[in-house]
């Protein structure tokens, strides 16, 4: 079986709720956080897959069309690829918050579906996020979890950003 790192998007890969951008509703509003491409590039050397799993309730709320969301993700993947960083697939929940769907994090369906599709061993994989919903989804799926921020008692590890988390993920994976 394969190993993967599952990354949340907003707040892990790109800016959200910053001076430059509130929400990413078109490709031109996607600003990468510092070190993200380098971090993904390093993870590519150790893991079979890098996936993005993201709640995108803006689609369900009517702030953007699903085709626009797909163009944002295509742009993200292409820009990262220019830096040698490969994202294998993006899975997203387009439903409104509190819609009752089973794909919206903290549910683990996005992670589990990718794991089935790509033959991923979830216990040898990692979920990285910046909210409790990300960490809970990872735990429910059976991954180890990394919280990006200052503190999260549910996570296996806490780091300020993705680049700082990579050495721990690689070291933990080798145990």
N, C-alpha and C positions, 0 to 999 in steps of 0.2 A: 504494500500500500504506500501511497505518496504522503508527503508532508506539505502543509500549506500555512501561510499567514493570511489571515482575514483582517482587512483594515477598514475601519469606518472611514467615511470621506470627509465630511465637514468637521473641521477642528483637528483632524489627524493629517490629512493630505493638503487641504486648502483652508484659507482664511474664511471665517464666518463671524458675523457680528463684530467686525473691526471698523476702524475709521474709513477704510477703503470700500468695504462691501458689507451689507447686512446679510443678504442671502444670495446664493448663486442661482440666478434665473436665466442666464445665458452664458455662452462660452467666454465672452470677454470679461465676465465677472469672476472667473476662476483664477485666484492668486495662490500659488503654491506656498506652503509654509517653508521656512528655511531648512535645508538639509533633507527634504523629503525624497528627491530624486536619488541622492547618494544613499540614503537609508534603504530604499527599495532595491537599488542596484546591489547593495551588499546582501540583502535578504535573498535576491535571485541566485546568488552563488551557493546558498545553503538549502534552499527550499525548492520543491518541485513546482509550486504554484504560489502566486500572490493574487489574492482576490480583494475586491472592494465590495463591502456589504453596507448598504446605506438606506436609511429611511428618507424618502423624498415626498413628504406629505404635500408639498407645494403643488404637485400634479393633481392630487385629489381635491385640493382646495381651489384649484383653478388659477394659480399664479403662473403656471407654465404648462405647456403641452408635453406629452410624453415624448414626442419627436424632438422637442428642444432639449429635454433631459438626456436623450440618447446622444444628441450632438455635443452636449457638455461632456459626457463621458468619453466620446470619441476624441474630442479635443484633449482631454486630460491624458488619455492613453497615448496619444500621438506626441504630446509635449514631453511626457516622461520618457518615451522611447528615444527621443532625440538626445536624452542624457544617458541612454543605455539602461534605463530602468523599465522592466517589463511588468505590466499588470495583465494577467491572463484573462480575467473576466470581471465584469461589474454586475452585481445583483442588487436590485433595489425594490423597495416597497413603495408604490405610488399612491397608496391609500391615505385618506385623511387620518390625522391622529384620532384615536378613540373610535375608529370605524369597526373594530372587532375582528379585523383580519388576523390570520395566523402567520403572516409574513413580516409584520412590523416588529422590529426589535422593541422590547426585550424577548420576543419569541425567537426561536432559533431556526426557523424554516429556511431562511436564506442561506445560512451556513450549512445546514444539513443537506439541502438540495445540491449545492455545489460539491459537497463531499461525496455524495452518491454519484453525481455525474462524472467526477474526476478520480474516483477511487481513493479518496483521502482518508487517512487515519486521523480522526479528530483528536485522539488522546496524544498524538505527536505533533499537534498543530497549535496555533496561537491566534487569539482574537485581540486586536489592539483598538482601543477606543477612548473617547474622552468624556463619556457619560456612563452612568450606572446601567442604562439600558443596553449599551454595548457589552459591558462586563457580564451582565446577567445572561444575555443571549449566548455569549461564549461559554459560560459555565453550563448552561442548559444543553448546549451542543456537545459538551465534553472536552472543550479545548482548555489550554492554559490561557490566562488573560493578563493583559498589560494595560494599565490605565495611564493616559497621558494627562498630566495635571499635577496637583500637589498631594492629594491623598484620596485613597479609596480602599476601605477595609475589605471589600469583596475581591479585589484583584490580587493576582499572584505577585505582581510587581508594579511599581509606579515610577514613571520617568517624566521629565518636563516636556519631551518631544520625541518623535519617532527615531531620529538619529541617535539620541542618547539611549533609547531602549534596545537598539539592535545588538550591542555586545551582550547584554543580559540574555536576550532571546537565543542567540547563537550558543552561548555558554550553557544555558539551560537545556537546549536541544541536544547537546552532546553528552549530557549526563545519562 
